[in-house]
Amino acid sequence: MSDEELESRQERREKKLRRKRERIAKHGKNLARVYMDAILKRLGRGRK
């Protein structure tokens, strides 16, 4: 393999990781709240 192929692979990988990080950052706090609400709801339902 030549250096150019490896470099382009690396660039594609970096772009993919950057997109993934942006997607996570966008949904982070609200999604955490949704999960917490769901867990608390189930715990509450199970105890009654």
CYANA upper distance limits for C-alpha pairs under 8 A (distance plus 0.5 A):
  1 MET  CA      5 GLU  CA      7.12
  1 MET  CA      6 LEU  CA      7.85
  2 SER  CA      6 LEU  CA      7.26
  3 ASP  CA      7 GLU  CA      6.52
  4 GLU  CA      8 SER  CA      6.65
  5 GLU  CA      9 ARG  CA      6.73
  6 LEU  CA     10 GLN  CA      6.65
  7 GLU  CA     11 GLU  CA      6.65
  8 SER  CA     12 ARG  CA      6.65
  9 ARG  CA     13 ARG  CA      6.62
 10 GLN  CA     14 GLU  CA      6.65
 11 GLU  CA     15 LYS  CA      6.75
 12 ARG  CA     16 LYS  CA      6.69
 13 ARG  CA     17 LEU  CA      6.68
 14 GLU  CA     18 ARG  CA      6.54
 15 LYS  CA     19 ARG  CA      6.69
 16 LYS  CA     20 LYS  CA      6.72
 17 LEU  CA     21 ARG  CA      6.67
 18 ARG  CA     22 GLU  CA      6.75
 19 ARG  CA     23 ARG  CA      6.69
 20 LYS  CA     24 ILE  CA      6.78
 21 ARG  CA     25 ALA  CA      6.61
 22 GLU  CA     26 LYS  CA      6.64
 23 ARG  CA     27 HIS  CA      7.10
 24 ILE  CA     28 GLY  CA      6.15
 27 HIS  CA     31 LEU  CA      6.22
 28 GLY  CA     32 ALA  CA      6.71
 29 LYS  CA     33 ARG  CA      6.90
 30 ASN  CA     34 VAL  CA      6.81
 31 LEU  CA     35 TYR  CA      6.80
 32 ALA  CA     36 MET  CA      6.67
 33 ARG  CA     37 ASP  CA      6.59
 34 VAL  CA     38 ALA  CA      6.71
 35 TYR  CA     39 ILE  CA      6.67
 36 MET  CA     40 LEU  CA      6.57
 37 ASP  CA     41 LYS  CA      6.47
 38 ALA  CA     42 ARG  CA      6.77
 39 ILE  CA     43 LEU  CA      6.68
 40 LEU  CA     44 GLY  CA      6.50
 41 LYS  CA     45 ARG  CA      6.61
 42 ARG  CA     46 GLY  CA      6.58
 43 LEU  CA     47 ARG  CA      6.90
 44 GLY  CA     48 LYS  CA      7.28
